[in-house]
Amino acid sequence: MKRQNKIQQIVLIIFFSLLCLGIIFPFWLLLSASFSNEGVITTQGYQIWPNPFDISAYEYVFRNPDQILRAYGLTFVFSISAMVLSVLLMSMIAYPLARSNLKGKSVINFYLYFTMLFNGGLVPTYLLVSRTLHLNDTIWVYILLGLINPWYVFMIRTFFKGIPGEIVESATIDGASEYTIFVRMILPLSKPVLATIALFVFLGKWNDWNTALIYITKPELYSLQYLLQKIMEDINILKQNQELGGMLSVSDIPAETVRMAMAIIVAGPALVVFPFFQKYFVKGLTVGSVKG
């Protein structure tokens, strides 16, 4: 029996090692390509090790470091701000919906569900944001748009329902107000779901380029994603002009390596942030198994 268990453990170790390798290898290939020479990639394709080692792609991206750093700082600020506000507002909506004594709960649930299926459309939204609220060309357009996601509200509400009602009842008997119960008891017990939603919101805001495309005209308010997209568009225009003019080789412009370098630049903060949320994911799985 022990021998059989040992064989099963070895098989599992091999399986998950191969799975991890399959996940890490594409990222490593991406990292290697970002430090490779454009001509080598064009002629020989992607390599596991960059040969020769070339940082021209990063030099091209950071040729104007002030602009990149400003976009980094702006994106980080509005991503964090939107994450905190979004989680706070959605949890405040989900808490009363999780209570059984809320009147009109079915109407509110239907209203939230209806917004998941239908929206006003791009043109009415643009007119509301730019003409009525005057949020265009401000950092608030990044923060305030999309703060409430009905799907996330339902996720938080479901988790709140799983918290034993006796906790709320005992706190009510002790004289605690609804705000005290919500802030000091419900939110600390809901760290797994709140951390998960916070990460989703942060990644959604961090990867947002569409907002800048529609509402931002000032270069100093470009988000990181949109700025990198503009850099890529400039490279494509240069390549097209070179192909038409025939003066220089297309491989002189690091188009492919710049694309890989931009992917590394964008993915960096997400890779740094994720480990801080990982323990809450594990805790959430543990809590779910105990409740089940």
Secondary structure, DSSP 4 states (H G I P E B T S, - for coil): -HHHHHHHHHHHHHHHHHHHHHHHHHHHHHHHHHTS-HHHHHHH---SS-SS---HHHHHHTTSHHHHHHHHHHHHHHHHHHHHHHHHHHHHHHHHHHSTT-TTHHHHHHHHHHHHH----HHHHHIIIIIIS--TTSTHHHHHTT---HHHHHHHHHHHHTS-HHHHHHHHHTT--HHHHIIIIIHHHTHHHHHHHHHHHHHHHHT--HHHHHH---GGG--HHHHHHHHHHHHHHHHHHHHHH-SS-GGGS-HHHHHHHHHHHHHHHHHHHHHHHHHHHHHHHHHHHHH-
